[in-house]
């Protein structure tokens, strides 16, 4: 055990996909004295050493400074993916809300700020080799998610210079999945009209093979371990987080036993755009455009400086997530509630 006083960690967005994994891991850490989870709604879930506070960080009146006082670190995970049809609203929540969190942490003299950035912050990049953390982070400007993540990278550039005594860490994870997040992610990206039981291999004889659709995945618990290490290590700057191998139609086809069928980008985008325009699909065609352009990430820095390695491969992550989809898995928090699967 560390000789330092037990840490007090504040986690924003503590009831979501990443937040629940981070809070659970910190609550089990002997070096952590207490965890304060911030969320819009206090959950029934009560991990050891954890207290809750109901805060809407999107509100300009939210007083997070008083909640941050005395904290060893603030882990900022709060993020709104919807409404995708109202980018001004997500901008107020994600960008302006995050900047208020950064400023409140500095005012409260919190020594460490760990921010959840994303692979989505990166500028378009290669699919045939991986890039490190020096790759430009200008996002894909047409997608609100990428635009917001990229803007916060610029905001943190300025914040880091203005607060050199604060240790600022930026996590840039790949797409994050776990069994318990299946229902939440189905609602966020697939909408209420997508039944979870369709995630069965026998119901997917054909798999669309879209040119450029090659991405990385990571188990949420593996990402949470990187956040834990960032709090306890004397590191700064950005860290890529992803599992191997990269995910494409070939890998998914082998996993599901489905035959790949080539589908042009334009046809896939047109279908997504039509469904999004009719409010049948929450995920926007702009995000689809961005995903096709995301680079693959090299995670060498996380391995060498944090001592981090994912414990699950990408296929293991996806198999667990698909099982969660079929079962309507969830957790005892409002964002993560399970769904009945027929």
MIDO-330126 format. One record per residue: residue in three letters; x, y, z of N, C-alpha, C in turn. Coordinates in steps of 0.2 Angstrom, whole numbers, padded with zeros to 4 digits. Layout:
% MIDO-330126
ALA;X;Y;Z;X;Y;Z;X;Y;Z
...
This chain:
% MIDO-330126
UNK;0004;-0006;0000;0000;0000;0000;0004;0006;0000
UNK;0002;0011;-0003;0006;0018;-0004;0006;0021;0003
UNK;0012;0025;0004;0013;0028;0011;0009;0035;0011
UNK;0007;0037;0005;0003;0043;0005;-0004;0043;0008
UNK;-0007;0048;0010;-0013;0048;0013;-0018;0045;0008
UNK;-0023;0042;0011;-0028;0039;0006;-0031;0044;0002
UNK;-0032;0043;-0005;-0034;0048;-0009;-0042;0048;-0009
UNK;-0044;0055;-0010;-0051;0056;-0011;-0052;0058;-0019
UNK;-0056;0054;-0022;-0057;0054;-0029;-0064;0056;-0031
UNK;-0065;0061;-0035;-0071;0063;-0038;-0072;0061;-0045
UNK;-0078;0058;-0046;-0079;0055;-0053;-0085;0059;-0056
UNK;-0085;0062;-0061;-0091;0065;-0065;-0093;0060;-0070
UNK;-0100;0060;-0071;-0103;0055;-0075;-0102;0048;-0073
UNK;-0103;0047;-0066;-0101;0041;-0062;-0106;0035;-0063
UNK;-0112;0037;-0066;-0117;0031;-0067;-0117;0029;-0074
UNK;-0113;0031;-0079;-0113;0029;-0085;-0108;0023;-0087
UNK;-0107;0021;-0093;-0103;0015;-0095;-0096;0015;-0092
UNK;-0092;0021;-0093;-0086;0021;-0090;-0086;0022;-0083
UNK;-0090;0027;-0081;-0091;0029;-0074;-0092;0023;-0069
UNK;-0097;0018;-0071;-0098;0013;-0066;-0092;0008;-0065
UNK;-0088;0007;-0071;-0082;0003;-0070;-0077;0007;-0066
UNK;-0076;0013;-0067;-0071;0017;-0063;-0072;0017;-0056
UNK;-0079;0019;-0054;-0081;0019;-0047;-0080;0012;-0044
UNK;-0082;0007;-0047;-0081;0000;-0044;-0073;-0001;-0043
UNK;-0069;0000;-0048;-0062;-0001;-0047;-0059;0003;-0041
UNK;-0061;0010;-0041;-0058;0014;-0036;-0060;0012;-0029
UNK;-0067;0010;-0029;-0070;0008;-0022;-0066;0002;-0019
UNK;-0063;-0002;-0024;-0059;-0008;-0021;-0052;-0007;-0020
UNK;-0049;-0001;-0022;-0042;0001;-0021;-0041;0003;-0014
UNK;-0036;-0001;-0011;-0034;0001;-0004;-0031;0008;-0003
UNK;-0028;0011;-0009;-0025;0017;-0008;-0030;0023;-0009
UNK;-0036;0021;-0010;-0042;0026;-0011;-0046;0026;-0005
UNK;-0046;0032;-0002;-0050;0033;0005;-0057;0033;0004
UNK;-0059;0037;-0002;-0066;0038;-0003;-0067;0041;-0010
UNK;-0073;0039;-0013;-0075;0041;-0020;-0081;0045;-0019
UNK;-0082;0051;-0023;-0088;0055;-0023;-0090;0054;-0031
UNK;-0096;0051;-0032;-0098;0050;-0038;-0103;0056;-0040
UNK;-0103;0059;-0045;-0107;0065;-0047;-0111;0062;-0053
UNK;-0118;0063;-0053;-0122;0061;-0058;-0129;0065;-0058
UNK;-0132;0066;-0063;-0139;0069;-0063;-0144;0066;-0058
UNK;-0144;0059;-0057;-0148;0056;-0053;-0144;0051;-0049
UNK;-0145;0051;-0042;-0142;0047;-0038;-0145;0040;-0038
UNK;-0140;0035;-0039;-0142;0028;-0041;-0144;0024;-0034
UNK;-0147;0018;-0035;-0148;0013;-0030;-0141;0010;-0028
UNK;-0137;0009;-0033;-0130;0006;-0032;-0126;0009;-0027
UNK;-0123;0005;-0022;-0119;0008;-0017;-0112;0004;-0016
UNK;-0107;0006;-0020;-0101;0002;-0019;-0098;0005;-0012
UNK;-0093;0001;-0010;-0089;0003;-0004;-0086;0010;-0005
UNK;-0085;0013;0001;-0082;0020;0001;-0084;0025;-0004
UNK;-0090;0024;-0006;-0093;0029;-0012;-0099;0033;-0009
UNK;-0099;0039;-0010;-0104;0043;-0009;-0107;0046;-0016
UNK;-0113;0049;-0016;-0116;0052;-0022;-0118;0059;-0021
UNK;-0118;0063;-0026;-0121;0069;-0026;-0124;0070;-0033
UNK;-0130;0073;-0033;-0134;0074;-0039;-0132;0081;-0041
UNK;-0129;0081;-0047;-0127;0088;-0050;-0128;0087;-0058
UNK;-0131;0093;-0060;-0131;0093;-0068;-0126;0098;-0070
UNK;-0120;0095;-0073;-0115;0099;-0074;-0116;0103;-0081
UNK;-0122;0102;-0084;-0123;0106;-0090;-0126;0113;-0088
UNK;-0128;0113;-0081;-0131;0119;-0079;-0125;0124;-0077
UNK;-0126;0130;-0079;-0121;0136;-0077;-0121;0137;-0070
UNK;-0127;0135;-0066;-0127;0136;-0059;-0124;0131;-0055
UNK;-0122;0125;-0058;-0120;0120;-0054;-0113;0122;-0051
UNK;-0113;0120;-0044;-0107;0122;-0040;-0103;0116;-0039
UNK;-0099;0115;-0044;-0094;0109;-0043;-0088;0110;-0039
UNK;-0086;0117;-0039;-0080;0119;-0035;-0080;0116;-0028
UNK;-0086;0117;-0024;-0087;0115;-0017;-0086;0107;-0017
UNK;-0088;0104;-0022;-0088;0096;-0022;-0081;0094;-0023
UNK;-0077;0098;-0026;-0070;0096;-0028;-0065;0098;-0023
UNK;-0067;0102;-0018;-0062;0104;-0013;-0060;0098;-0009
UNK;-0053;0098;-0008;-0050;0092;-0004;-0049;0086;-0008
UNK;-0051;0086;-0015;-0050;0080;-0019;-0043;0079;-0021
UNK;-0040;0073;-0021;-0034;0071;-0024;-0034;0072;-0032
UNK;-0040;0070;-0035;-0040;0070;-0042;-0048;0070;-0044
UNK;-0049;0073;-0049;-0055;0073;-0053;-0055;0069;-0059
UNK;-0059;0064;-0060;-0059;0060;-0066;-0066;0063;-0070
UNK;-0065;0066;-0075;-0071;0069;-0079;-0073;0065;-0084
UNK;-0079;0061;-0083;-0081;0057;-0088;-0088;0059;-0091
UNK;-0091;0064;-0088;-0098;0066;-0090;-0098;0068;-0097
UNK;-0103;0065;-0101;-0104;0066;-0108;-0111;0064;-0110
UNK;-0114;0069;-0114;-0121;0067;-0117;-0120;0066;-0125
UNK;-0122;0060;-0127;-0122;0058;-0134;-0128;0061;-0138
UNK;-0134;0062;-0134;-0140;0064;-0137;-0142;0071;-0134
UNK;-0146;0074;-0138;-0150;0073;-0144;-0145;0075;-0150
UNK;-0144;0070;-0155;-0140;0071;-0160;-0143;0076;-0165
UNK;-0149;0077;-0165;-0153;0082;-0169;-0152;0089;-0166
UNK;-0149;0090;-0160;-0148;0097;-0157;-0141;0098;-0155
UNK;-0137;0099;-0160;-0129;0099;-0158;-0128;0105;-0153
UNK;-0132;0110;-0153;-0131;0116;-0149;-0132;0114;-0141
UNK;-0137;0109;-0140;-0138;0106;-0133;-0132;0102;-0131
UNK;-0130;0098;-0135;-0124;0094;-0133;-0118;0098;-0132
UNK;-0117;0103;-0136;-0111;0108;-0135;-0112;0111;-0129
UNK;-0118;0113;-0126;-0118;0116;-0120;-0117;0111;-0114
UNK;-0119;0105;-0115;-0118;0100;-0110;-0110;0098;-0110
UNK;-0108;0096;-0116;-0101;0093;-0116;-0095;0098;-0116
UNK;-0096;0103;-0120;-0090;0108;-0121;-0091;0113;-0115
UNK;-0096;0116;-0114;-0096;0121;-0109;-0096;0118;-0102
UNK;-0100;0113;-0101;-0100;0109;-0095;-0093;0107;-0093
UNK;-0089;0104;-0098;-0082;0102;-0097;-0078;0107;-0095
UNK;-0078;0113;-0098;-0074;0119;-0096;-0076;0121;-0089
UNK;-0082;0121;-0087;-0084;0123;-0080;-0080;0118;-0075
UNK;-0080;0112;-0077;-0077;0107;-0073;-0070;0108;-0072
UNK;-0066;0109;-0078;-0059;0111;-0078;-0058;0117;-0073
UNK;-0062;0122;-0074;-0060;0128;-0070;-0062;0127;-0063
UNK;-0067;0124;-0061;-0069;0122;-0054;-0063;0118;-0051
UNK;-0061;0113;-0055;-0055;0109;-0052;-0049;0114;-0050
UNK;-0048;0118;-0055;-0042;0123;-0054;-0043;0127;-0048
UNK;-0049;0130;-0047;-0051;0134;-0042;-0050;0131;-0035
UNK;-0052;0124;-0035;-0052;0120;-0029;-0045;0118;-0028
UNK;-0040;0119;-0032;-0034;0117;-0031;-0033;0109;-0031
UNK;-0037;0106;-0035;-0036;0099;-0036;-0029;0098;-0040
UNK;-0025;0093;-0037;-0018;0092;-0041;-0019;0088;-0047
UNK;-0024;0084;-0048;-0024;0080;-0054;-0031;0080;-0057
UNK;-0031;0081;-0064;-0037;0081;-0068;-0036;0076;-0073
UNK;-0040;0071;-0074;-0040;0066;-0079;-0046;0066;-0083
UNK;-0046;0068;-0089;-0051;0069;-0094;-0052;0064;-0099
UNK;-0058;0062;-0100;-0060;0057;-0105;-0061;0060;-0112
UNK;-0055;0060;-0116;-0055;0062;-0123;-0057;0056;-0126
UNK;-0055;0055;-0133;-0058;0049;-0137;-0054;0048;-0143
UNK;-0054;0042;-0146;-0051;0042;-0153;-0055;0046;-0157
UNK;-0061;0048;-0156;-0065;0053;-0160;-0062;0060;-0160
UNK;-0057;0062;-0156;-0054;0068;-0156;-0049;0068;-0162
UNK;-0047;0063;-0164;-0041;0063;-0169;-0044;0065;-0176
UNK;-0039;0068;-0180;-0040;0070;-0187;-0041;0063;-0191
UNK;-0043;0063;-0197;-0043;0057;-0201;-0036;0054;-0202
UNK;-0036;0048;-0202;-0029;0045;-0202;-0029;0038;-0205
UNK;-0024;0034;-0204;-0023;0028;-0208;-0027;0022;-0205
UNK;-0029;0017;-0209;-0032;0011;-0207;-0027;0005;-0207
UNK;-0021;0006;-0210;-0017;0001;-0211;-0011;0001;-0207
UNK;-0010;0006;-0202;-0005;0006;-0197;-0007;0011;-0192
UNK;-0004;0010;-0186;-0007;0014;-0180;-0003;0020;-0179
UNK;-0006;0025;-0176;-0003;0032;-0175;-0002;0033;-0167
UNK;0003;0037;-0165;0003;0038;-0158;0000;0044;-0156
UNK;0001;0047;-0150;-0003;0052;-0147;-0001;0059;-0150
UNK;0004;0059;-0155;0006;0065;-0158;0002;0067;-0164
UNK;-0002;0062;-0166;-0007;0063;-0172;-0011;0069;-0171
UNK;-0013;0073;-0176;-0017;0079;-0174;-0024;0077;-0172
UNK;-0026;0082;-0167;-0033;0080;-0164;-0038;0086;-0166
UNK;-0039;0086;-0173;-0044;0091;-0175;-0051;0088;-0177
UNK;-0052;0082;-0175;-0058;0078;-0176;-0060;0078;-0183
UNK;-0067;0076;-0184;-0070;0076;-0190;-0076;0082;-0189
UNK;-0075;0088;-0193;-0079;0093;-0191;-0087;0093;-0192
UNK;-0089;0088;-0196;-0096;0087;-0197;-0099;0083;-0192
UNK;-0096;0080;-0188;-0099;0076;-0183;-0098;0079;-0176
UNK;-0104;0080;-0173;-0104;0084;-0166;-0099;0081;-0161
UNK;-0100;0074;-0160;-0096;0071;-0155;-0088;0072;-0156
UNK;-0086;0072;-0163;-0079;0073;-0164;-0077;0080;-0163
UNK;-0081;0084;-0166;-0080;0092;-0165;-0080;0094;-0158
UNK;-0084;0091;-0153;-0084;0093;-0146;-0077;0090;-0143
UNK;-0076;0084;-0144;-0070;0081;-0141;-0063;0085;-0144
UNK;-0063;0086;-0150;-0057;0090;-0153;-0057;0097;-0149
UNK;-0063;0100;-0149;-0062;0107;-0146;-0060;0107;-0139
UNK;-0062;0102;-0135;-0059;0101;-0128;-0052;0100;-0128
UNK;-0049;0096;-0133;-0042;0096;-0133;-0039;0102;-0134
UNK;-0041;0107;-0138;-0039;0114;-0138;-0039;0117;-0131
UNK;-0045;0117;-0128;-0047;0120;-0122;-0042;0117;-0117
UNK;-0040;0111;-0117;-0035;0108;-0112;-0028;0110;-0113
UNK;-0026;0112;-0120;-0020;0114;-0122;-0019;0121;-0118
UNK;-0024;0125;-0118;-0023;0132;-0115;-0024;0131;-0107
UNK;-0028;0127;-0105;-0029;0126;-0098;-0022;0123;-0095
UNK;-0019;0118;-0098;-0013;0115;-0096;-0007;0121;-0095
UNK;-0007;0125;-0100;-0002;0131;-0100;-0004;0136;-0094
UNK;-0010;0137;-0093;-0012;0141;-0087;-0011;0139;-0080
UNK;-0011;0132;-0080;-0011;0129;-0073;-0005;0123;-0073
UNK;0001;0125;-0074;0006;0121;-0074;0007;0116;-0068
UNK;0005;0118;-0062;0005;0114;-0056;0000;0109;-0056
UNK;-0005;0109;-0060;-0010;0104;-0060;-0008;0098;-0065
UNK;-0008;0092;-0063;-0006;0087;-0068;-0013;0085;-0072
UNK;-0012;0086;-0078;-0018;0085;-0083;-0016;0079;-0087
UNK;-0021;0074;-0087;-0020;0068;-0091;-0026;0067;-0096
UNK;-0025;0065;-0102;-0031;0065;-0107;-0031;0057;-0109
UNK;-0036;0054;-0108;-0037;0047;-0110;-0040;0047;-0117
UNK;-0038;0044;-0122;-0041;0043;-0129;-0042;0036;-0130
UNK;-0048;0033;-0127;-0049;0026;-0128;-0053;0025;-0135
UNK;-0052;0019;-0137;-0056;0016;-0143;-0064;0016;-0141
UNK;-0068;0012;-0145;-0075;0011;-0143;-0075;0007;-0137
UNK;-0079;0008;-0132;-0079;0005;-0126;-0085;0001;-0125
UNK;-0085;-0006;-0123;-0090;-0010;-0122;-0089;-0014;-0116
UNK;-0095;-0016;-0113;-0095;-0021;-0108;-0102;-0024;-0108
UNK;-0103;-0030;-0105;-0109;-0033;-0105;-0115;-0029;-0102
UNK;-0113;-0025;-0096;-0118;-0021;-0093;-0120;-0015;-0097
UNK;-0116;-0013;-0102;-0118;-0007;-0105;-0122;-0008;-0112
UNK;-0124;-0015;-0113;-0127;-0016;-0119;-0134;-0013;-0120
UNK;-0138;-0013;-0115;-0144;-0009;-0116;-0144;-0002;-0117
UNK;-0139;0001;-0113;-0138;0008;-0114;-0136;0010;-0121
UNK;-0131;0006;-0123;-0128;0008;-0130;-0133;0006;-0135
UNK;-0137;0001;-0134;-0142;0000;-0139;-0147;0006;-0140
UNK;-0149;0009;-0134;-0153;0014;-0134;-0150;0021;-0137
UNK;-0143;0022;-0136;-0140;0028;-0138;-0139;0028;-0145
UNK;-0137;0022;-0148;-0135;0021;-0155;-0140;0018;-0160
UNK;-0143;0013;-0157;-0148;0009;-0161;-0155;0012;-0160
UNK;-0157;0015;-0155;-0163;0017;-0154;-0168;0012;-0151
UNK;-0174;0014;-0149;-0179;0009;-0146;-0182;0004;-0151
UNK;-0181;0005;-0157;-0184;0001;-0162;-0179;-0005;-0164
UNK;-0173;-0005;-0161;-0168;-0011;-0162;-0169;-0016;-0157
UNK;-0172;-0022;-0158;-0172;-0027;-0153;-0165;-0030;-0151
UNK;-0164;-0031;-0145;-0158;-0034;-0143;-0157;-0041;-0145
UNK;-0162;-0045;-0146;-0162;-0052;-0148;-0159;-0053;-0155
UNK;-0159;-0047;-0159;-0156;-0048;-0166;-0149;-0049;-0166
UNK;-0146;-0048;-0160;-0138;-0049;-0160;-0137;-0057;-0159
UNK;-0140;-0061;-0163;-0139;-0068;-0163;-0135;-0070;-0169
UNK;-0130;-0074;-0169;-0127;-0076;-0176;-0132;-0079;-0181
UNK;-0136;-0083;-0178;-0141;-0087;-0183;-0146;-0082;-0186
UNK;-0147;-0076;-0184;-0151;-0071;-0187;-0147;-0066;-0191
UNK;-0141;-0067;-0192;-0137;-0063;-0196;-0133;-0067;-0201
UNK;-0136;-0070;-0206;-0133;-0074;-0211;-0128;-0069;-0216
UNK;-0130;-0063;-0216;-0126;-0058;-0221;-0123;-0053;-0216
UNK;-0117;-0051;-0218;-0114;-0045;-0214;-0111;-0040;-0219
UNK;-0114;-0034;-0219;-0112;-0028;-0223;-0104;-0027;-0222
UNK;-0101;-0027;-0228;-0093;-0026;-0228;-0092;-0019;-0231
UNK;-0092;-0014;-0227;-0091;-0007;-0230;-0084;-0005;-0230
UNK;-0082;-0002;-0236;-0075;0000;-0236;-0073;0005;-0231
UNK;-0067;0004;-0228;-0065;0009;-0223;-0068;0008;-0216
UNK;-0072;0003;-0215;-0075;0002;-0208;-0070;-0003;-0205
UNK;-0065;0000;-0202;-0060;-0004;-0198;-0059;0000;-0192
UNK;-0061;-0002;-0186;-0060;0002;-0180;-0057;-0002;-0174
UNK;-0056;0001;-0168;-0053;-0003;-0162;-0058;-0003;-0157
UNK;-0058;-0008;-0153;-0063;-0009;-0147;-0059;-0010;-0141
UNK;-0062;-0009;-0135;-0059;-0010;-0128;-0064;-0011;-0123
UNK;-0063;-0016;-0119;-0067;-0017;-0113;-0067;-0011;-0108
UNK;-0073;-0009;-0106;-0074;-0003;-0102;-0070;-0004;-0095
UNK;-0069;-0010;-0093;-0066;-0012;-0087;-0058;-0011;-0088
UNK;-0056;-0012;-0094;-0049;-0011;-0095;-0047;-0004;-0096
UNK;-0052;0000;-0099;-0051;0007;-0099;-0051;0010;-0092
UNK;-0055;0008;-0087;-0056;0010;-0080;-0049;0009;-0077
UNK;-0046;0003;-0078;-0039;0002;-0075;-0034;0007;-0077
UNK;-0035;0010;-0083;-0030;0015;-0086;-0031;0021;-0082
UNK;-0038;0023;-0081;-0039;0029;-0077;-0037;0028;-0070
UNK;-0037;0022;-0067;-0035;0021;-0060;-0027;0022;-0060
UNK;-0024;0019;-0065;-0016;0020;-0065;-0014;0027;-0066
UNK;-0018;0031;-0070;-0017;0038;-0071;-0017;0042;-0065
UNK;-0022;0041;-0061;-0023;0044;-0054;-0017;0043;-0050
UNK;-0014;0037;-0050;-0009;0035;-0045;-0002;0035;-0048
UNK;-0001;0037;-0054;0006;0038;-0057;0007;0045;-0059
UNK;0014;0047;-0059;0016;0053;-0060;0017;0054;-0068
UNK;0011;0055;-0071;0011;0055;-0079;0007;0061;-0080
UNK;0008;0064;-0086;0004;0069;-0089;0003;0068;-0097
UNK;-0002;0072;-0100;-0003;0071;-0107;-0008;0066;-0109
UNK;-0007;0064;-0115;-0012;0059;-0118;-0010;0052;-0118
UNK;-0015;0048;-0118;-0014;0041;-0119;-0019;0037;-0123
UNK;-0017;0034;-0128;-0021;0030;-0132;-0023;0023;-0129
UNK;-0029;0021;-0129;-0031;0015;-0126;-0035;0011;-0131
UNK;-0033;0005;-0132;-0036;0000;-0137;-0034;-0007;-0136
UNK;-0038;-0012;-0138;-0036;-0019;-0138;-0035;-0021;-0145
UNK;-0032;-0027;-0146;-0030;-0030;-0152;-0035;-0036;-0153
UNK;-0036;-0037;-0159;-0034;-0034;-0166;-0039;-0029;-0167
UNK;-0038;-0025;-0173;-0043;-0020;-0176;-0049;-0024;-0178
UNK;-0055;-0021;-0177;-0061;-0024;-0179;-0064;-0022;-0186
UNK;-0065;-0027;-0190;-0067;-0026;-0197;-0072;-0031;-0199
UNK;-0075;-0031;-0205;-0080;-0036;-0207;-0077;-0043;-0207
UNK;-0071;-0043;-0209;-0068;-0050;-0209;-0068;-0053;-0202
UNK;-0066;-0050;-0197;-0066;-0052;-0190;-0073;-0054;-0188
UNK;-0078;-0049;-0189;-0085;-0050;-0187;-0088;-0056;-0190
UNK;-0086;-0056;-0197;-0089;-0062;-0200;-0087;-0069;-0197
UNK;-0081;-0069;-0195;-0078;-0075;-0192;-0082;-0077;-0186
UNK;-0082;-0071;-0182;-0085;-0072;-0175;-0093;-0074;-0176
UNK;-0096;-0071;-0180;-0104;-0073;-0181;-0105;-0078;-0186
UNK;-0100;-0081;-0189;-0102;-0086;-0194;-0106;-0083;-0200
UNK;-0105;-0077;-0202;-0109;-0073;-0207;-0105;-0072;-0213
UNK;-0108;-0072;-0219;-0105;-0071;-0225;-0105;-0064;-0226
UNK;-0099;-0061;-0228;-0098;-0054;-0230;-0101;-0052;-0236
UNK;-0105;-0047;-0237;-0107;-0044;-0243;-0105;-0037;-0244
UNK;-0101;-0035;-0249;-0099;-0029;-0250;-0104;-0024;-0251
UNK;-0104;-0018;-0247;-0109;-0013;-0247;-0106;-0006;-0248
UNK;-0107;-0003;-0254;-0104;0004;-0255;-0105;0009;-0249
UNK;-0100;0013;-0248;-0101;0018;-0242;-0107;0022;-0244
UNK;-0108;0024;-0250;-0114;0029;-0251;-0121;0025;-0250
UNK;-0121;0019;-0251;-0127;0015;-0250;-0129;0015;-0242
UNK;-0123;0013;-0238;-0124;0013;-0231;-0126;0019;-0228
UNK;-0122;0025;-0230;-0123;0031;-0228;-0131;0034;-0229
UNK;-0133;0032;-0235;-0140;0034;-0237;-0145;0031;-0233
UNK;-0144;0025;-0231;-0149;0021;-0227;-0148;0024;-0220
UNK;-0142;0025;-0217;-0142;0028;-0210;-0145;0035;-0210
UNK;-0143;0039;-0216;-0146;0046;-0216;-0154;0046;-0216
UNK;-0157;0042;-0220;-0164;0041;-0220;-0167;0039;-0213
UNK;-0164;0035;-0210;-0167;0032;-0204;-0166;0038;-0198
UNK;-0160;0041;-0199;-0159;0047;-0194;-0163;0053;-0195
UNK;-0164;0054;-0202;-0169;0060;-0203;-0176;0059;-0201
UNK;-0178;0052;-0201;-0185;0050;-0199;-0185;0049;-0191
UNK;-0180;0051;-0188;-0179;0049;-0180;-0180;0042;-0178
UNK;-0178;0038;-0183;-0179;0030;-0181;-0172;0028;-0179
UNK;-0167;0032;-0180;-0160;0030;-0178;-0156;0035;-0175
UNK;-0154;0035;-0168;-0151;0040;-0165;-0144;0042;-0168
UNK;-0140;0037;-0170;-0134;0038;-0173;-0134;0042;-0179
UNK;-0130;0047;-0180;-0131;0051;-0186;-0126;0049;-0192
UNK;-0128;0051;-0198;-0124;0049;-0203;-0117;0053;-0203
UNK;-0117;0058;-0199;-0111;0062;-0198;-0106;0058;-0194
UNK;-0108;0055;-0189;-0104;0050;-0185;-0102;0044;-0189
UNK;-0106;0042;-0193;-0104;0036;-0198;-0098;0039;-0202
UNK;-0098;0045;-0205;-0093;0048;-0209;-0086;0048;-0205
UNK;-0087;0050;-0199;-0081;0051;-0195;-0078;0044;-0193
UNK;-0082;0039;-0192;-0079;0032;-0190;-0075;0029;-0196
UNK;-0078;0031;-0202;-0074;0028;-0208;-0067;0031;-0208
UNK;-0066;0037;-0205;-0060;0041;-0206;-0055;0040;-0199
UNK;-0058;0037;-0194;-0054;0037;-0188;-0047;0033;-0189
UNK;-0042;0035;-0186;-0035;0031;-0187;-0035;0026;-0182
UNK;-0031;0021;-0183;-0030;0016;-0178;-0024;0018;-0174
UNK;-0025;0017;-0167;-0021;0020;-0162;-0015;0015;-0160
UNK;-0009;0018;-0159;-0004;0014;-0156;-0004;0016;-0148
UNK;-0004;0010;-0144;-0004;0011;-0137;0002;0010;-0133
UNK;0008;0011;-0136;0014;0010;-0133;0015;0014;-0127
UNK;0013;0020;-0127;0014;0025;-0122;0011;0022;-0115
UNK;0005;0020;-0116;0001;0017;-0110;0004;0011;-0107
UNK;0007;0007;-0112;0011;0001;-0109;0017;0003;-0105
UNK;0021;0008;-0108;0028;0009;-0105;0027;0014;-0100
UNK;0023;0019;-0100;0023;0024;-0094;0017;0023;-0089
UNK;0012;0019;-0091;0007;0018;-0086;0007;0010;-0083
UNK;0011;0006;-0087;0011;-0001;-0086;0004;-0004;-0087
UNK;0001;-0002;-0092;-0006;-0004;-0094;-0006;-0009;-0100
UNK;-0010;-0014;-0099;-0011;-0018;-0105;-0019;-0021;-0104
UNK;-0022;-0021;-0110;-0029;-0023;-0109;-0029;-0031;-0107
UNK;-0034;-0033;-0103;-0034;-0040;-0101;-0038;-0044;-0106
UNK;-0042;-0041;-0110;-0047;-0044;-0115;-0045;-0042;-0122
UNK;-0046;-0047;-0127;-0045;-0045;-0134;-0051;-0042;-0137
UNK;-0051;-0039;-0142;-0056;-0036;-0145;-0062;-0041;-0147
UNK;-0061;-0047;-0149;-0066;-0052;-0150;-0069;-0054;-0144
UNK;-0065;-0054;-0138;-0068;-0056;-0132;-0073;-0050;-0129
UNK;-0071;-0044;-0131;-0075;-0038;-0129;-0082;-0039;-0133
UNK;-0081;-0040;-0139;-0087;-0040;-0143;-0092;-0046;-0142
UNK;-0089;-0051;-0140;-0093;-0057;-0138;-0097;-0056;-0132
UNK;-0094;-0053;-0127;-0097;-0051;-0121;-0103;-0046;-0122
UNK;-0101;-0041;-0126;-0106;-0036;-0127;-0112;-0039;-0131
UNK;-0111;-0043;-0136;-0117;-0046;-0139;-0121;-0050;-0135
UNK;-0118;-0054;-0130;-0121;-0058;-0125;-0126;-0053;-0121
UNK;-0123;-0047;-0119;-0127;-0043;-0115;-0133;-0040;-0119
UNK;-0132;-0039;-0126;-0137;-0037;-0130;-0143;-0042;-0130
UNK;-0141;-0048;-0131;-0146;-0053;-0131;-0150;-0054;-0125
UNK;-0147;-0053;-0119;-0150;-0053;-0112;-0153;-0047;-0110
UNK;-0152;-0041;-0113;-0154;-0035;-0110;-0151;-0033;-0104
UNK;-0144;-0034;-0104;-0140;-0033;-0098;-0140;-0025;-0096
UNK;-0139;-0024;-0089;-0138;-0017;-0087;-0136;-0017;-0080
UNK;-0136;-0011;-0077;-0134;-0010;-0070;-0139;-0006;-0066
UNK;-0138;-0005;-0060;-0143;-0002;-0056;-0142;0006;-0056
UNK;-0141;0009;-0062;-0141;0016;-0062;-0145;0018;-0068
UNK;-0148;0024;-0068;-0152;0026;-0073;-0150;0026;-0080
UNK;-0144;0028;-0082;-0141;0027;-0089;-0140;0020;-0091
UNK;-0139;0016;-0086;-0137;0009;-0087;-0142;0004;-0086
UNK;-0148;0006;-0085;-0154;0001;-0084;-0154;-0004;-0089
UNK;-0156;-0010;-0088;-0157;-0015;-0092;-0163;-0015;-0096
UNK;-0164;-0019;-0102;-0170;-0018;-0106;-0172;-0025;-0107
UNK;-0179;-0026;-0106;-0182;-0032;-0107;-0181;-0034;-0115
UNK;-0179;-0041;-0115;-0178;-0043;-0122;-0183;-0049;-0123
UNK;-0186;-0048;-0129;-0191;-0053;-0131;-0188;-0059;-0135
